[in-house]
Amino acid sequence: MYVCICHALNDKQVTKALENGARTPASVFRHYERQVQCGKCVPMMRDMVQSHCANQCPTCPSHAATQHPTPLPEPANTENFPYGIAAE
């Protein structure tokens, strides 16, 4: 299933980026050397990150150090992006 139609990123590619350490939509885009364009995919990517971290993927480097994943921080620039498209 496509998650980001602007860059043709599918759910398998997003999951691969998460397994390689990405923890925000912005870091998923950086993993593929892309930038957010329309932002419609950001909420779905955030959900995928939350789900991935909740499952405590054993291949993730961050899960080796801690038993419980830390909650994702709120984006620093939410006041600039009232529609929730801030990618951090």
Protein Blocks (a to p, Z undefined) as FASTA:
>chain_A
ZZblmlopafklmmmmmmnopabfklmmmmnopacfklmmmmmmmmmmmmmmmnopakbm
klmmpmbdcdddddfklmmmmnopafZZ
